[in-house]
Amino acid sequence: MSQTDEINDTDEVEDKQKQKKVTKHDGGAADLERVTDYAEEKEISSADISSAVNMFGDKRSKENEEKLAKERELQKIHVKKEDIELIMNETLISKAQAEKLLREHSGDIVAALEELIN
């Protein structure tokens, strides 16, 4: 065999290998196409979207109102300045956090400290 025949033979072998690789890749694409055909496409109306947005907005505003009502109730509870300072010094938390914690426990310093520990 001459060198040109050997080169042509190797070129043919390489071409066959490339064709096999391409076939494998195309087979995977066909499988993927079958999977994606299964899902139905649905059109979402703008009315559905706007009602969903309104529902989330209403829920958020209701949660905010409840949070404000809870804060107002907590502000009515009287706490001692000494208790706030004790919690601040012992647990190294801010004054606002200590005051909120005491208010949540109706000014009971023992219960507030127990919550911080546990």
C-alpha positions in Angstrom: 0.0 0.0 0.0 1.1 3.5 -0.7 1.1 6.3 1.7 -1.9 8.0 0.0 -3.9 4.8 0.4 -3.1 4.6 4.1 -4.0 8.2 4.6 -7.3 7.7 2.8 -8.0 4.6 4.9 -7.4 6.5 8.1 -9.6 9.4 6.9 -12.4 6.9 6.2 -12.0 5.4 9.7 -12.1 8.8 11.3 -15.2 9.8 9.2 -17.0 6.6 10.3 -16.1 7.4 14.0 -17.5 10.9 13.6 -20.7 9.6 12.1 -21.2 7.3 15.0 -20.7 10.1 17.5 -23.1 12.3 15.7 -25.7 9.5 15.6 -25.4 9.0 19.4 -25.9 12.7 20.0 -28.9 12.8 17.7 -30.4 9.8 19.5 -30.3 11.7 22.8 -31.9 14.7 21.2 -34.8 12.5 19.9 -35.3 11.1 23.4 -35.3 14.6 24.8 -37.9 15.7 22.2 -40.2 12.9 23.3 -39.9 14.0 26.9 -40.7 17.6 26.2 -43.6 16.8 24.0 -45.4 15.3 27.0 -46.0 18.5 28.8 -48.9 20.6 27.6 -48.5 24.2 27.1 -51.2 26.3 28.9 -51.9 30.0 28.4 -52.1 31.9 31.6 -54.7 34.7 31.4 -53.9 38.2 32.7 -56.9 38.0 35.0 -55.4 34.9 36.8 -52.1 36.7 37.2 -53.7 39.8 38.6 -55.9 37.8 41.0 -52.8 36.0 42.3 -50.9 39.2 42.8 -53.9 40.7 44.6 -54.1 37.7 46.8 -50.5 37.9 47.8 -50.8 41.6 48.4 -53.8 41.1 50.6 -52.0 38.4 52.6 -48.9 40.7 53.0 -51.0 43.6 54.2 -52.9 41.4 56.7 -49.6 40.1 58.1 -48.3 43.7 58.4 -51.5 44.7 60.3 -51.2 41.8 62.7 -47.6 42.6 63.3 -48.4 46.3 64.1 -51.3 45.2 66.4 -48.9 42.9 68.2 -46.3 45.7 68.6 -49.0 48.1 70.0 -49.9 45.4 72.6 -46.3 44.9 73.5 -45.8 48.7 74.0 -48.6 48.7 76.6 -46.6 46.3 78.8 -44.5 48.1 81.5 -40.9 46.8 82.0 -38.4 47.9 84.5 -35.3 49.8 83.4 -33.2 47.7 85.7 -34.4 44.5 84.2 -33.5 45.7 80.7 -30.0 46.7 81.9 -29.5 43.3 83.6 -30.4 41.4 80.4 -28.2 43.7 78.3 -25.2 43.2 80.7 -25.6 39.4 81.1 -26.4 38.4 77.6 -24.7 41.2 75.5 -27.7 42.0 73.4 -29.0 45.4 72.5 -31.4 47.5 74.5 -34.1 47.2 71.9 -33.8 43.4 71.9 -33.8 43.1 75.6 -36.8 45.4 75.9 -38.7 43.5 73.3 -37.9 40.2 75.0 -39.1 41.4 78.3 -42.3 42.8 76.8 -43.0 39.4 75.1 -42.7 37.8 78.5 -44.9 40.4 80.2 -41.9 41.8 82.2 -41.0 38.4 83.7 -37.2 38.6 83.7 -36.7 34.9 84.7 -38.8 33.7 81.7 -37.0 36.1 79.4 -33.6 34.8 80.5 -34.7 31.2 80.2 -35.7 31.8 76.6 -32.3 33.3 75.9 -30.5 30.4 77.5 -32.5 27.7 75.8 
